[in-house]
Amino acid sequence: MNLAAAKAALAHLDLDENPASVKSKSRDFFWYSPVLKARLDHVVADFVVSPRSEAEVIEVLRTCYAHDVPVTVRGAGTGNYGQAMPLAGGCVMHLKHLDKIREIAPGRVVAEPGIVIRELDAQTRAASGQELRMMPSTAATATLGGFIAGGSGGVGSVRWGALRDLGNIIRLRVVTMEAEPQIHEFTGEELHRVSHAYGTNGIITEIEMPLAPAYDWVSGFVTLPDFEMAAAFGAALAAEDGILLKLVTVCEAPIAEAYFQRFKGHVTPEDTTAIVMVAPHAMPAFETFLARWPAAKLIFRSDAPDWARDPGPAYEYGWNHTTLRALKVEPRITYLQVRYHGPDYLETIARVRAHFGSELMQHLEVMRENGQIIYAGLTLVRFTTEERLEDIVRIHEDMGAMIFNPHRYTLEEGGRQSADARQLAFKREADPKGLLNPGKMIAWDVPDWSYETIYAYAGMRAAQ
Ligand code: FAD
């Protein structure tokens, strides 16, 4: 790697070598995981460059290719698995300046990858009364490109499923890292080459996404006396096809009382909570549904607020914001990502919960998958040791729950424990020197990896 030559060639761009800001741009929310915290805390790039256009993205890639400098692309660095961390050092390419909307049309938007999702929604709402179908709960800070390359779904998935489902991304424009970088436009089956690929095989420079009608979603907080009743309540609510929802989150007692500061005085340690976002015109139907569950109490609604302190938007209590709120109060807390599906998913959840007792606290998010209601679990874990965490993962799998392990920094280990042939094939074409976000795709480094132990990237720079 010839860093000096690369930096000299890029000196006319927005180049940052300040050690403090380079360090902060080399980190994401990896520290949610004690396992990743122990392995990645020292990781730092050599410099950060922030291109102002696709032409400058190409210039950075061409220059770094010529000088063998690794490039790790960064949106806002809110990923949880060290996705945006430059394990081998080199260049962090920060896309903060690529933040323009190119087109807003009925049902779709075309935007640059560095736009912050909440800003995108504000602009599409103002121009056309539309918004993204789904967003991460970090929409206030996360970028659209980071969501597509590093995220999976979130607020809106109760209605629309996950990002990987057909129709939830329309088109991606991608630049490769070759002697002369190429531009590709992907649709259909080709989208999967680069969506959720952590920027290991191309830089997304333009995104076309589907839009849905925007509403002044009503945040509702419901208490229920029993977790299994609450899980059934959330699933039944989401199955009401006529009630337009954006979020259904179920948090086992005492999550709300213990970790949601603004809920204090409104909930008891025995209350399980269901947190919902409902379209305003669906509120009468939602209230009708509620009346059929006499034990469920609506304790707050944002269209008629009666709490002394505004609790803020419902979605900032859901998805990984639940974990964030819990670990701010109880720092040893970490989490798991679980998928409960199949006809007996409520029974599986009940069995898992009975097995672990207070070592875990159940947090469920309703999702739609192939026309069915399923639950994603972002289970809170009272962490003790790495070995115990591994046991907890294995016991979930033995009980029929699928784990997407958030304590791993590679694509494969955080996914289905197997190589993705389409992503690997495109990496061979698009990144022949293996310089894009090195260490994140095991299939590139060690094709016959067994997945029996945690992968340790051999090219990771040692701590200084
Ligand atoms: P970054 O973290 O900067 O990047 C993510 C990955 O994408 C990295 O590998 C990066 O290299 C790559 N990348 C970024 N831009 C590009 C590009 N233009 N081309 C190619 N590769 C690129 N995720 C969810 O899916 N749903 C949630 O509900 C959710 N809730 C969260 C809540 C909290 C409190 C936290 C901390 C995280 C949450 N996340 C969630 C994870 C994360 O916030 C989202 O996935 C977010 O969309 C990532 O966007 P970002 O701009 O921060 O991406």
Boltz pocket constraint, residues with backbone or C-beta under 6 A from the ligand:
constraints:
  - pocket:
      binder: B
      contacts: [[A, 28], [A, 29], [A, 72], [A, 73], [A, 74], [A, 75], [A, 76], [A, 77], [A, 78], [A, 79], [A, 80], [A, 83], [A, 84], [A, 95], [A, 113], [A, 135], [A, 136], [A, 137], [A, 138], [A, 141], [A, 142], [A, 143], [A, 144], [A, 145], [A, 146], [A, 147], [A, 148], [A, 149], [A, 150], [A, 151], [A, 152], [A, 153], [A, 154], [A, 155], [A, 194], [A, 197], [A, 198], [A, 199], [A, 200], [A, 202], [A, 203], [A, 204], [A, 205], [A, 318], [A, 319], [A, 320], [A, 321], [A, 324], [A, 437]]
      max_distance: 6.0
